[in-house]
Every structure is written in structure tokens, then in C-alpha cells.
Amino acid sequence: MLTHIKELIRQNAEKLRLHWPEAPLGIYSAGLGQRDTAQITFAGIQSIHRQEVGHIDLVLIDEAHLVSHRNEGIYRAFINRLSTTNPRLKVIGLSATPFRLGHGLITDKPAIFDDILEPVSIEELTAWGYLAPLRSKVTHKKLSADGVHKRGGEYIEKELQQAVNTNDNNIQVVDEVLRLAGDRRHWLFFCAGVDHTERVAEILRARGVKAEAVTGKTKDRDRILEDFKAGRITALTNPNVLTTGFDYPDIDLIVMMRPTMSPGLYIQMAGRGLRPKSHTDHCLVLDFAGIVEQHGPITAVQTPRKPGEGVAPSKICPECDEIIHASLKACPVCSYVFPVKEKDPMHLHNDDIMGDGGKTMAVNSWAWEVKTSRKSGIDMVRVTYFGALSDRPISEYLCLLHSGYAGYKAMEALKMIASKSGGDYMDCESLEELAKRMVQSDPPTEIVYKRDGKFYRVIDKIWGEKEVVAFVDEKDSDFIWF
């Protein structure tokens, strides 16, 4: 099991011990002060790539996007040497960002990997409870990288720091964070460089926030991280050193102050907030650097382009929030026609980092009915929400009899609806009986929905007290109108 930093080596070994206490496990890492090999060895590539390790059947690489797509670098050299001993060597790479800036997917040849297995998505993992959702708010302050040159497809760090690390920028960002943070406990700031990191920490402390800067030169890093996890420190600032290898689930506020051209870095930063938490159900992301607008929701980040392809100009459809090529006159998803003289840049709806923002409709009533899928022949329940006469009815389907994730998702949705509406579904013997019972319960007061291809998808339901306003008829006091 290979990776590039000691924190990941330690974490991966600990996870295996958790599931298999008696595993024949060794750790080979100069950073951890251990040089033990076994049937299963967790190793730092820098420490082991020149060592003779004998016959190896399987190599697992964590953060596999760091493996060069060319036949060069220490990972490729080490794997080539192992394959001379065992031509049947298998290599599996693990990564949440299976692409390389300036190259494309890590399966694009001459890369070593042949295929990408994507059994589940971020949305599915969130629905199952393995990940916590992210929430984002539009920030008033915006940090600009205008005029900053690029090298290797990314902003030059020295120029980027000069552009964003100003006293005025830093004070405005910190003050806005303090207004929006609420009761969140563990804040993580991503800054443009070491100087920027230290300056933001200073301003936080001046505002009464317990904050520390963590950089590659920080000597008491372990102590600072332990204090952060224990709640003795509220905020950490860092220049992208607390991305891969930093695993603390209870981070509930991420502040992005570093513009980046890299979708991989964006996902790594936002990913620090995806772990399920002990004290809240989500993580707030405040994006002052315009990263969400540039790269899109983390559920739909585009693969970076290869050299020479450039950056395709794009715009956002105001009807369905689809990111499309700037030259298109009509949205290929919802058929929205752009005004001929449209010149203003368009923006993501509320900087929606999870990609699930939509429109709201007040609900007056609902209908439940059983339908049969034309594709599978399996019965399912259709729930239709009705608003005002001018509103389009919005439907969703509960595939309760389907197997796998579709059935699981439908049952979880039914449980939630029943708990909010007062409906009873526990002893229903058929979908028809379920529909008759549930239609008599209280519908949500509002739904949030968005277009999904040719149809609409309900993404949230809200139950609340409806406001009742009474007017006394001045002509006849016996009548009260509601």
C-alpha cells in the first residue's frame, strides 16, 4: 500500500487494524521511524522505492492521481521494477480526483491505469450517510486572480499571494466569516501561500478567535492539530498542506481564500468537510475565491483539459443551472433560449456547492397513485404536488419495489415523508393501500425542485405552519375572511 505522506500511511494502517486486528502488517516509512515489511506493507514511496522487497502480487496506491501519466517518476520506476519479478503484478489506484491538471483522466494513455471504477457517487454516499452534505452561501467579498500569470496550468503562487494577500482583503474576509460562522466549532481556511496563511491567522486572533497557522515549516504541527481536534483551537489557516492526509470529520466550516485552476485541489479542499460529524449534519463552505463558480458543484466537476485545448468559454443556463458552452444560443437540457444581446456573465445559483439548488413552489395539495414502469414492468408510486393554478404540477416516483439503491432511496424518502406528514405506512399490504393512506396525510407546505433532463426532480420538502391572515368585513361584522 503506497502513498506519499506519513499521515496517510498511519491512517490507512490504522483502518486495516480496525477491521482486521491480526493482519500481518508492516510499516515502512522514514517519516514514521519504522522500516518493517510484512505480507501487507504500508509504505511511503519516497522511503521504499529503492529497496528490494521481493515478490509482490498487488500494489494499492492512495492518491493515485499523483502517479505520472508518462513512464517516469518514482512510482512508475518502482512498479516497473516489481513487474520484472512478477509480470502478473496488479496495480490499483485510489483517488477522489482521478485526473491530472494539464493531462486529463489518469486512464488517458500512456497512463498506467486502464479503467476507472465508479460504483457510487457523492450524492449516493451522502444519501446513505457515509458523507455529510456541504452547504454554501454567496459571499459579499470576492477575491480576484485577475492579472495573475499561470505556470503548468495553475496560478503562480508568488503572484497569487500578491493579488489576494492584502490587509483590506483579509480583514473583509475575516469579518464576513465571523458574521456567517454562527456556532460552528472547527474552521479550516485555505490560503494562497505561507505569508497569507500567517496573516489571516493574525487577524483572526486580533478578532478574538483562537487560531493557528499550519505550514510546511510548522514545527509543532502535531500539537496544533491535536488542540484543534480537542476544541482548544477554533480556526486553522493553511496553504494547502491540510488537504490529503488531514482527516478530522468534525470540520464544520471551510473558508476558501485561494483561487485555483485545479479541480482536483478544489475537491481536496472541499472534501475536508464531507466526513459525517458528531455535532452537526453538514459543513458550511464560504468560497471567497470563486472556485465553486469556476469549477461547478463538487458532484459535477469537469475533467481538466489536455494541453493545447485551452479553457472552453462557458455560461450557466438561468432556467436549469446547466453549465454549457458560451456559443450555444439555446440550452440543450431545458431548451431555454438566451437573449440575443446577452453580455453579462452568469453565475451558479447561490454558489451551490452540492449542485442541488432549485426553485420553490408552495404546495396546496398532493396526489398518490400507483404506476407501472414501462422499462422494467415494476410497479411504483407517483407523488404529484399541486400549487397555484399557474404552477406546473411536479411529480416524483418512489420505486419501493425496486432492488438496490433505487429501492433503498425510495424507502428512505417514504420514511421521511411519513414522519413529517403523519402518514402511516407500516402495515400496508400493497402499494394501492399505501397510496390511499398517504394521500390523506398532510402534504408539505413547500417543495424545492429542479429540472432533470426532460423531467423535474424534487430535492427538498418543507413542512411548516401555513400563515393564516384574517380580515374583518367592515360592511358586515358577522363575516371574517381568511
C-alpha positions in Angstrom: 0.0 0.0 0.0 1.8 3.1 -1.3 1.3 6.7 -0.6 3.3 9.9 -0.3 2.8 11.3 3.2 3.2 9.8 6.6 -0.3 10.8 7.8 -1.9 8.7 5.2 0.4 5.8 5.8 -0.6 5.9 9.5 -4.3 6.3 8.9 -4.5 3.5 6.3 -2.7 1.1 8.6 -4.9 2.0 11.5 -8.0 1.4 9.4 -6.8 -2.1 8.4 -6.1 -2.9 12.1 -9.6 -1.7 13.0 -11.2 -4.2 10.6 -8.5 -7.0 10.9 -6.7 -6.8 14.2 -4.4 -9.8 13.4 -3.4 -8.6 10.0 0.2 -9.5 9.0 1.0 -5.8 8.7 4.3 -3.8 8.5 5.0 -0.1 8.1 7.9 1.2 6.0 8.3 5.0 6.4 11.3 7.1 7.4 8.8 9.9 8.5 7.2 7.5 11.0 10.6 6.0 12.1 9.5 2.5 11.0 11.2 0.2 8.5 9.2 -3.1 8.8 7.9 -5.2 5.9 5.4 -8.0 6.1 2.8 -9.7 3.9 1.0 -6.4 3.9 3.2 -3.4 3.9 2.1 0.2 4.2 4.9 2.3 2.8 5.9 5.8 1.8 7.0 5.8 -1.8 10.0 8.0 -1.0 11.3 5.6 1.6 10.8 2.3 -0.2 11.2 2.9 -3.9 14.9 1.9 -3.9 14.5 -1.1 -1.6 14.4 -4.7 -2.6 11.0 -6.0 -1.4 10.8 -9.4 -3.2 7.7 -10.9 -4.8 4.7 -8.6 -4.7 1.3 -9.6 -6.1 -0.7 -6.4 -5.6 0.1 -2.7 -5.3 -2.5 -0.3 -4.0 -1.7 3.4 -4.4 -3.6 6.0 -2.4 -3.9 9.4 -4.1 -3.2 7.7 -7.4 -3.6 10.9 -9.4 0.0 11.7 -8.3 1.3 8.8 -10.4 2.8 10.2 -13.6 0.9 9.5 -16.8 4.2 9.1 -18.5 6.6 6.3 -17.8 8.7 8.4 -15.4 8.8 9.3 -11.7 9.4 7.1 -8.6 6.0 5.4 -8.6 6.4 4.2 -12.2 10.1 3.2 -11.7 9.2 1.2 -8.5 6.2 -0.6 -10.3 8.4 -1.3 -13.3 11.0 -3.0 -11.1 8.3 -5.0 -9.3 6.8 -6.2 -12.5 10.2 -7.7 -13.6 9.9 -10.0 -10.6 6.2 -10.7 -11.1 4.8 -10.0 -14.6 1.3 -10.7 -13.3 1.5 -7.8 -10.8 -1.8 -5.9 -10.3 -1.9 -2.2 -9.6 -5.0 -0.5 -8.2 -5.2 3.3 -7.7 -7.5 5.0 -5.2 -8.4 8.7 -5.7 -11.3 11.0 -5.3 -9.8 13.1 -8.2 -8.9 10.7 -11.0 -7.4 13.3 -13.3 -4.2 15.3 -13.6 -4.1 19.0 -14.4 -2.9 19.6 -18.0 -3.3 15.9 -18.9 -6.9 14.7 -18.3 -8.1 11.4 -16.8 -5.5 9.1 -15.2 -6.6 6.5 -17.7 -5.6 8.5 -20.7 -2.6 6.8 -22.3 0.3 6.5 -21.8 -1.0 6.3 -18.2 -0.6 3.1 -16.3 -4.3 2.7 -15.3 -6.7 1.1 -17.7 -10.1 1.9 -16.3 -12.0 3.8 -13.6 -14.4 2.0 -11.4 -17.1 4.4 -10.0 -19.6 2.2 -8.1 -21.2 5.1 -6.3 -21.4 8.9 -6.5 -21.1 11.7 -3.9 -24.9 12.0 -3.9 -25.3 8.3 -3.2 -22.7 8.3 -0.4 -24.4 11.3 1.1 -27.8 9.7 0.9 -26.5 6.6 2.6 -25.0 8.6 5.4 -21.3 7.9 4.6 -20.7 11.5 3.7 -22.1 14.8 5.2 -23.6 17.3 2.8 -21.9 20.6 2.2 -23.7 23.9 2.3 -22.6 27.1 0.7 -23.5 30.8 0.9 -22.9 33.6 -1.6 -20.2 35.8 -0.1 -20.1 39.6 -0.4 -16.3 39.8 -0.6 -14.7 38.3 -3.7 -11.0 37.7 -4.2 -9.8 38.1 -7.7 -6.9 36.5 -9.6 -7.1 38.9 -12.5 -3.7 39.5 -13.9 -2.1 36.6 -12.2 0.0 34.5 -14.7 -0.2 30.7 -14.9 2.5 28.1 -15.0 1.8 24.4 -15.6 -1.9 25.1 -15.7 -2.0 26.7 -12.2 -1.6 30.2 -10.8 1.9 31.2 -10.0 1.9 31.2 -6.2 4.0 34.3 -5.7 1.8 36.4 -7.9 -1.3 34.9 -6.5 -0.3 35.9 -2.9 0.4 39.4 -4.0 -3.0 39.6 -5.6 -5.1 38.3 -2.7 -3.0 38.8 0.4 -3.8 42.5 1.1 -4.7 43.9 4.5 -8.1 45.1 3.2 -8.9 41.7 1.6 -8.0 39.7 4.7 -9.9 41.9 7.1 -13.0 42.0 5.0 -13.0 38.2 4.6 -12.4 37.5 8.3 -15.2 39.9 9.3 -17.6 38.3 6.9 -16.6 34.8 8.2 -17.4 36.0 11.7 -20.8 37.1 10.7 -21.7 33.9 8.9 -19.9 31.2 11.1 -22.7 31.1 13.8 -22.0 28.4 16.4 -19.7 26.3 14.2 -16.7 24.9 16.1 -13.9 23.8 13.8 -12.9 26.2 11.0 -10.4 25.5 8.2 -9.0 28.3 6.0 -7.2 27.6 2.7 -4.9 30.5 1.8 -2.7 31.4 -1.1 0.7 30.9 0.5 2.7 30.9 3.7 2.6 34.7 4.2 -1.1 34.8 3.5 -1.7 31.9 5.9 0.1 33.6 8.8 -1.5 37.0 8.2 -5.1 35.6 8.2 -4.3 33.8 11.5 -3.1 37.0 13.0 -6.3 38.8 12.0 -8.4 36.0 13.4 -6.6 36.2 16.8 -7.0 40.0 16.8 -10.7 39.4 16.5 -10.7 37.1 19.5 -10.7 33.8 17.6 -8.3 31.1 18.8 -6.4 30.5 15.6 -3.1 29.0 14.4 -1.3 28.8 11.1 -0.1 25.5 9.8 2.5 25.5 7.0 5.2 23.1 5.8 7.6 24.8 8.2 5.4 24.5 11.3 7.5 22.5 13.9 4.7 21.9 16.4 2.2 20.8 13.8 1.1 17.7 15.7 0.4 19.7 18.9 -1.6 22.3 16.9 -3.7 19.6 15.2 -4.4 17.9 18.5 -5.5 21.2 20.1 -7.7 21.8 17.1 -9.4 18.5 17.4 -9.8 18.9 21.1 -11.5 22.3 20.6 -8.8 24.3 22.2 -8.2 26.0 18.8 -11.2 27.1 16.7 -9.5 28.0 13.4 -6.6 26.7 11.3 -5.2 28.5 8.4 -3.0 26.7 5.9 -1.6 27.0 2.3 -3.0 23.7 1.1 -1.0 21.5 3.4 -4.1 20.2 5.2 -5.7 18.5 2.2 -4.7 14.9 1.7 -3.7 13.3 4.9 -5.7 15.5 7.2 -8.7 13.6 8.4 -10.8 15.3 11.0 -14.6 14.6 10.5 -15.9 17.4 12.7 -14.7 20.3 10.5 -17.9 22.3 10.1 -16.7 25.4 8.3 -14.3 25.7 5.3 -13.1 29.1 4.0 -11.6 29.2 0.5 -9.3 32.2 0.1 -7.1 30.7 -2.6 -8.2 30.8 -6.3 -7.2 27.7 -8.2 -7.3 26.4 -11.7 -7.1 22.8 -10.4 -10.4 21.0 -10.0 -8.5 18.3 -8.1 -7.3 20.8 -5.5 -10.9 22.2 -5.2 -12.3 18.7 -4.5 -9.5 18.1 -2.0 -10.2 21.3 -0.1 -14.0 20.8 -0.1 -13.6 17.2 0.8 -12.2 18.1 4.2 -15.8 18.9 5.1 -17.5 15.8 3.7 -17.0 13.4 6.7 -20.0 12.7 8.9 -19.9 14.8 12.1 -20.6 14.2 15.7 -22.3 17.5 16.4 -24.0 18.7 13.2 -25.3 17.4 9.9 -23.4 19.4 7.4 -20.3 21.6 6.7 -20.6 25.2 5.6 -18.3 26.3 2.7 -17.6 30.0 2.3 -16.0 30.5 -1.1 -14.4 33.9 -1.4 -12.2 32.7 -4.3 -14.9 32.0 -6.8 -13.9 28.3 -7.0 -17.4 26.9 -7.0 -18.5 29.2 -9.7 -15.4 28.3 -11.8 -15.5 24.5 -11.5 -19.1 23.8 -10.6 -20.6 21.7 -7.9 -18.3 19.0 -6.5 -20.9 16.5 -7.7 -20.2 17.5 -11.3 -16.7 18.8 -11.6 -15.4 18.7 -15.2 -12.2 16.8 -16.0 -9.3 19.3 -16.7 -8.4 19.7 -20.4 -5.3 18.5 -22.0 -2.5 20.9 -23.0 -3.5 22.9 -26.2 -7.2 22.5 -25.7 -7.4 25.7 -23.7 -10.3 26.7 -21.4 -13.6 26.4 -23.1 -15.8 29.6 -22.6 -18.9 28.6 -20.7 -22.1 30.1 -19.3 -24.8 29.0 -17.0 -28.4 28.4 -18.1 -30.6 30.6 -15.8 -33.5 28.2 -16.2 -31.9 24.9 -15.1 -28.4 25.9 -13.9 -26.7 23.8 -16.6 -23.1 24.8 -17.5 -22.9 24.9 -21.3 -20.6 26.3 -24.0 -20.8 30.1 -24.4 -21.6 29.8 -28.1 -24.9 28.0 -27.7 -28.0 30.0 -28.3 -30.3 27.6 -26.5 -29.8 25.3 -23.6 -29.6 21.6 -24.8 -31.1 20.4 -21.5 -34.1 22.6 -21.0 -34.3 24.4 -24.3 -34.1 27.9 -22.7 -33.3 30.5 -25.4 -30.7 33.0 -24.4 -31.4 36.7 -25.2 -29.6 37.8 -28.3 -27.7 40.6 -26.6 -26.8 38.7 -23.5 -23.4 40.0 -22.4 -23.4 39.8 -18.6 -21.6 36.8 -17.1 -23.9 34.4 -15.5 -23.4 32.7 -12.1 -24.1 29.5 -10.4 -27.3 29.6 -8.4 -26.3 30.7 -4.9 -22.8 29.2 -5.4 -24.5 25.8 -4.9 -21.5 23.5 -4.0 -23.6 20.3 -3.9 -25.3 21.1 -7.2 -28.8 20.7 -5.8 -30.2 24.2 -5.7 -33.6 24.7 -7.3 -37.0 26.5 -7.4 -39.5 26.7 -4.6 -43.2 26.0 -5.0 -45.9 26.4 -2.3 -48.0 23.2 -2.2 -51.8 23.2 -1.8 -52.4 19.5 -2.2 -50.9 16.3 -3.5 -51.9 13.0 -5.2 -50.6 9.5 -4.7 -51.1 6.8 -7.3 -49.6 3.5 -8.4 -47.9 3.4 -11.8 -46.1 0.7 -13.7 -42.6 1.4 -15.1 -42.6 1.0 -18.9 -38.9 0.0 -18.8 -38.9 -2.6 -16.0 -42.6 -3.5 -15.6 -42.3 -3.0 -11.9 -44.9 -1.0 -10.0 -44.0 2.2 -8.3 -45.7 5.1 -6.5 -46.1 8.5 -8.2 -46.5 11.5 -5.8 -47.7 14.7 -7.5 -47.5 18.1 -5.8 -50.0 20.8 -6.8 -49.5 24.5 -6.2 -51.4 27.6 -7.5 -53.3 27.3 -10.8 -50.3 29.0 -12.6 -47.9 26.4 -11.2 -46.9 23.3 -13.1 -47.7 20.1 -11.1 -44.4 18.5 -10.0 -44.2 14.7 -9.7 -41.7 12.3 -8.1 -41.5 8.5 -8.2 -40.9 6.2 -5.3 -39.5 2.9 -6.6 -40.3 1.0 -3.5 -40.3 -2.5 -5.1 -37.0 -2.0 -6.9 -33.8 -3.6 -5.7 -30.5 -1.9 -4.8 -30.0 1.8 -4.3 -33.3 2.8 -6.1 -35.4 0.8 -3.6 -33.3 1.9 -0.6 -33.6 5.6 -1.6 -37.4 5.3 -2.1 -37.9 3.7 1.3 -35.8 6.4 3.0 -37.9 9.0 1.2 -41.1 7.4 2.3 -40.0 7.2 5.9 -39.1 10.9 5.9 -42.5 11.9 4.3 -44.4 9.7 6.7 -42.6 11.2 9.7 -43.3 14.8 8.6 -46.9 14.3 7.3 -48.2 12.0 9.9 -48.9 9.3 7.4 -49.0 5.6 8.3 -47.3 3.1 6.0 -46.0 0.4 8.4 -48.6 -2.4 7.8 -49.7 -1.7 4.2 -50.1 -4.9 2.2 -49.9 -3.2 -1.2 -48.8 -0.1 -3.0 -52.5 0.8 -3.6 -53.3 0.7 0.1 -50.2 2.8 0.8 -51.3 5.4 -1.8 -54.8 5.6 -0.2 -53.4 6.2 3.3 -50.7 8.6 2.4 -52.9 10.9 0.3 -55.0 11.6 3.4 -51.9 12.9 5.4 -50.6 16.4 5.4 -48.6 17.4 2.2 -45.5 19.6 2.6 -46.1 23.3 2.6 -43.3 23.8 0.1 -41.2 21.8 -2.2 -37.8 22.6 -3.8 -37.4 21.2 -7.3 -35.2 21.5 -10.4 -35.3 20.3 -14.0 -33.5 16.9 -14.5 -33.4 16.3 -18.2 -36.9 16.3 -19.6 -38.5 15.9 -16.2 -38.4 17.6 -12.8 -36.7 16.3 -9.6 -37.9 17.1 -6.1 -34.9 17.8 -4.0 -36.4 19.0 -0.8 -39.7 19.1 1.1 -40.6 21.6 3.8 -43.4 21.1 6.3 -44.3 24.2 8.4 -47.2 26.2 9.7 -49.1 28.0 7.0 -49.7 31.6 7.7 -53.4 32.4 8.2 -54.5 36.0 7.8 -58.0 37.1 8.8 -59.8 40.2 7.6 -63.0 41.5 9.2 -65.6 42.7 6.6 -66.2 46.3 7.6 -69.7 46.2 5.9 -70.8 43.1 7.8 -69.1 42.3 11.0 -70.5 38.8 11.0 -68.2 37.8 8.2 -64.5 37.1 8.6 -62.5 36.3 5.5 -59.3 34.1 5.6 
